[in-house]
Amino acid sequence: MEKYLDVLKACPLFEEIGDENLLRMLNCLGAKVQLFDKKYTIIAEGNPAKFIGIVLSGSVQITQTDFFGNRSIVAVSQQGEMFSEAFACAEVKAIPVSIIATEPSEIMLIDCSHVLHTCANHCGFHQQLIFNLMKSLAVKNILFHQKIEVTSKRSTREKLMSYLMLCAKKADSNSFTIPFDRQELADYLCVERSGLSSEIGKLKKEGIIDAHKKHFEIL
């Protein structure tokens, strides 16, 4: 586990926990690391939610598919970030999303029950772990509301510009790279790809943005 220390220290779940305690904690929690190929479904929709996932390398998408087979991307988790913690904490019997590796990815899986309930060793750092988990859930809730704000816009242009403005603010720069290709961006914004590509072309022609693949610049 030592080779993952730098990544784990950047994960919100382990904030304010020292290296030595972190290694002890991982052993206490029964954490396990698995390698998943690109497009592999790590957790399938409809399965029980038991595990908190941490991306050690690669990235994953949290996706949802409706009755007619239309896919939407709920969120993306990249290196050092968690996924599925809200569903696991709620002990959801049938998770409403799928978590899919978007590239070969190393994932740490931790049984959520080991996090929420202190062990017989009464580890002093366990309370910090629970505090970090609650804080992370609150931050994810804020991000979820930001996405609702974006997708509630009426037009494709408004959704796109609202999303790009959020990305620019997060990057603290008018030039940034997003984690989506065109189809994935359309799925995230809940719009048609053809309409999205058309709006990107219009915004470039009007001198409002510049875009090349995943890189955008607000002019």
Secondary structure, DSSP 8 states (H G I E B T S, - for coil): -GGGHHHHHTSGGGTT--HHHHHHHHHHHT-EEEEE-TT-EEE-TTS---EEEEEEESEEEEEEE-TT--EEEEEEEETT-EESHHHHHTT-SS-SSEEEESSSEEEEEEEHHHHHS--TT--TTHHHHHHHHHHHHHHHHHHHHHHHHHHTSSSHHHHHHHHHHHHHHHHTSSEEE-S--HHHHHHHHTS-HHHHHHHHHHHHHTTSEEEETTEEEE-
